[in-house]
């Protein structure tokens, strides 16, 4: 079945674009706004509205397949592509991409993605956000044209098996890390709370005391409020490099000493720490630092998993972090990888190497991109998937949880009829 048209519409995301460099340099808060001047190219404010582009592929039988182009909250940071604004990129899709897709048969997800990934404009690859949304629409088109679910297309083309049980969902709190943690406990989230520890003075503490206090509170809160005594979520906290900033990016002993304290505070729950350090200079420095701290924890038997994030943006990056054991788990930040074909390959590669695969993304996505990501996760079975978009907990968790259960119900119904 052929693709006969490509239609785009501008959209909003579930969160904002934030200038991470300006925040790290001390941008203040005024309600939901950040104060101060932006420092990353393309930003007109430290915080501005997130934008997306919906790409709709019209099939010759009238069915419409859809995907959403979106970029991460901290666009332009850590080696990522620049700020993604709809008005700048819809004309490029119409001019350069539509002619390549119209007339193509929607029967080969990997082949169509390879074609799309090879398109260049003025010698440059398409923005990661464009490749992200287009690949979602392509997957949906192939699924609709061939009468399969999107997860079934992925499983068939990559030789994997669609999960018969839900993938653990990781919820993120934003700055409201106390009330939102309560929401997560009520919903029974398997991994929580992210916590957004992105400032030393206000969130970590100069000696880590503020985060230590929060982790102890969180452990006690779960134990006090859980209805089912067997409910034991994993505590996953993103510290945005603040531990390295406080103790020294290469000071493995002191960082490990501190992580051991966090491990005790988290008990009886298992702890993951994402982004313990952020080496702004380059990927190699980041890999060396994270691999060094990982070895230190392993040698000392400190049971805290480290999660790679910064400078781990592309499929190539993820392979390097996995190969060199820079972290116990890698966040596969779906929009950063461009086409979701790369996300699929990244999850499978991490699993092959024995590294935890966290199929993540960003709060700054859309309902549609989250739904398509669920299909990829159900086919590849990562250790966890991010609830997205937004930072309100309920909305993102609902979207991911419901799509996952639709897949399970539809496939169970199909088996009963077989």
MOUR-V171767 format. One record per run of one state. SS is the DSSP state (h for helix, s for strand, l for the rest). FROM is the first residue (numbers start at 1). TO is the last residue. Records with the same first field share a line. If there is no record, write none. Layout:
SS: FROM-TO + FROM-TO
This chain:
l: 1-1 + 19-19 + 25-28 + 31-32 + 35-46 + 60-63 + 70-85 + 102-104 + 106-108 + 119-119 + 122-123 + 126-127 + 147-149 + 159-168 + 171-178 + 188-190 + 195-199 + 205-208 + 226-233 + 239-241 + 248-251 + 267-270 + 275-282 + 301-303 + 309-314 + 324-328 + 333-333 + 338-339 + 354-355 + 360-366 + 381-383 + 387-393 + 418-418
s: 2-18 + 29-30 + 33-34 + 47-59 + 64-69 + 105-105 + 120-121 + 124-125 + 169-170 + 191-194 + 234-238 + 271-274 + 304-308 + 329-332 + 356-359 + 384-386
h: 20-24 + 86-101 + 109-118 + 128-146 + 150-158 + 179-187 + 200-204 + 209-225 + 242-247 + 252-266 + 283-300 + 315-323 + 334-337 + 340-353 + 367-380 + 394-417
